[in-house]
Structure formats: C-alpha cells, structure tokens
Amino acid sequence: MTKISELQEIIDNSNNIVFFGGAGVSTESGIPDFRSESGIFKTLEEYGTSPEELVSHSYYMEHTEEFFNYYKENLVFKDAEPNPAHLKLAELENAGKLKAVITQNIDGLHQKAGSRNVLELHGSIHRNYCQICGKGYDLNYILESDGIPRCECGGIIKPDVVLYEEPLNRNLLNDSFNYISKADTLIIGGTSLVVYPAAGLIHNFIGSKLVLINKSETAYDSLASLVINEAIGETLEQIEIL
Ligand code: CNA
C-alpha cells in the first residue's frame, strides 16, 4: 500500500478531521518558510540580527521603522495564490469531513482558497489596527505607506500578527484545543513544530489517526500513524473526496 493510499483510506474513514499547519503549507505558493534550507532564516545575514529578533515585540518597539521595512519585504506576499494544499483542505471542509484549519500562517491563503473555519493562531497580515484609536486598515494601506504606517489620528498602525514575545489569543487557543481534542484524525502539515505554544496543541489529540506531512522530519514523527516526507500540495492534490 502506498502512503497516498493509506492517507486516502484514513480520510475516507474520518468524519472529524482537523488540520494543523504552518509555513510549509504556503511554500508551494511561493512564500518562503522560516526554517528550511532556502527559508527566510537562512537568507538574513544582511540584517545583521537574528530573524527571531527582527520579528519580536521588543524590536518592533525599539526599531519600528526597520521592523516595517523587514516585514514588508519578507513577510508579506500580496500576490500569492492558494496551492493545491489550501484548495483540498477547503474541499474537505465543504464535504463536511474537515471541521477546522488551525494555522500558524499569517498569509490568509486558506480563506482565499475557500476555507471558512480558519483559526489563525499567529494573526493575519490582512488585519491592521491603529494602536491609539483602534481603526482598522487593510494590507494595501500598510504596503503603500512610506516607513511607519500612521493612522489619520497619528497613531502607529500595527499588523494583527503575533510577534515573538507576544502572547497568543487565549480564546483562539482554547477553540483550537477543543477542535483537536474532538477530532478523529489530525493532519499536521508544513510545520517544524518548534514554535510554542502552538506546537504544544498536538498533545491534546486523543483521536485515532495522526498524520504528519512535512518535507523534513519533526520531533513528533514517532507518534504518528502515518508520516509523509513530501511536499504537502503535491500530496493532498492526489486525494479524492468521495
Ligand atoms: P517553519 O519553522 O519555517 O517550518 C516549516 C516546515 O515546513 C519545515 O519543517 C519544512 O521542512 C516544511 N516544509 C516546507 N515546505 C513544505 C512543503 N511544500 N510541504 C511540506 N512541508 C514543507 O514554519 P512553522 O510554521 O513551523 O513556524 C512557525 C512560524 C513561521 C509561525 O509563526 C508563522 O507565522 C511563521 N511563518 C509564516 C509564513 C506564512 O504565513 N506563510 C511564512 C513564514 C513564516
């Protein structure tokens, strides 16, 4: 039996699938991840600072203009389109098999593919709020601003993205725990599973099938019923929905 047919069988026999993913889900859409060989973390010598620091709350507070330069150049890919992984997950939700997509991504591609129940643990580049009056702004406004984006009231507009050192939204985390603890199948894909507390969500899974689809190995491979070390878009594209 091939790994794809094993995955097909698991999906055929599941009615409460939850997907938990990360940056690797969007690499086939042309958005680099953080930790692969070609990922953002490897290409940052030019900034002279570690990438974790560049996307940290303290860097944002102390070097706001440099933060926005880095953010716009490296974290926002406005023209990216969903790939077969996003599209198949949306189809699985439409078919009533998949209950939630829990993502660490901030790119909004799951929604663009048609997924409705998307829990964005690390926020979204598409939502931006003035830190003084709370007025919301879209992504274009941020991209078109020179330097630090400012609200009409003068406040700085901060992307609704969770930076290192910032806490995750407690309600979202609780909802994610609930979805995962009720799932019969948890498919984890495109995440190195090293960023906490998001990665810790896995421990709440008590269903029968844990599937890991990741190009490289993760610390959780030994817990999985099925491990596929291939590209997630190419993998999910081969799944048929009955
Ligand atoms: P990561 O640590 O960069 O890990 C990505 C993982 O995906 C690696 O283990 C890769 O081997 C694997 N991978 C890469 N491409 C594929 C593929 N096509 N198919 C299967 N596996 C693949 O990313 P995580 O999400 O684990 O780390 C969490 C950070 C990265 C979160 O805070 C994200 O917000 C942040 N991030 C998000 C985006 C985005 O929104 N698209 C992009 C870059 C970073």
Boltz pocket constraint, residues with backbone or C-beta under 6 A from the ligand:
constraints:
  - pocket:
      binder: B
      contacts: [[A, 21], [A, 22], [A, 23], [A, 24], [A, 25], [A, 26], [A, 27], [A, 28], [A, 31], [A, 32], [A, 33], [A, 34], [A, 35], [A, 36], [A, 39], [A, 75], [A, 104], [A, 105], [A, 106], [A, 107], [A, 122], [A, 162], [A, 189], [A, 190], [A, 191], [A, 192], [A, 193], [A, 194], [A, 195], [A, 213], [A, 214], [A, 215], [A, 216], [A, 217], [A, 230], [A, 231], [A, 232], [A, 233]]
      max_distance: 6.0
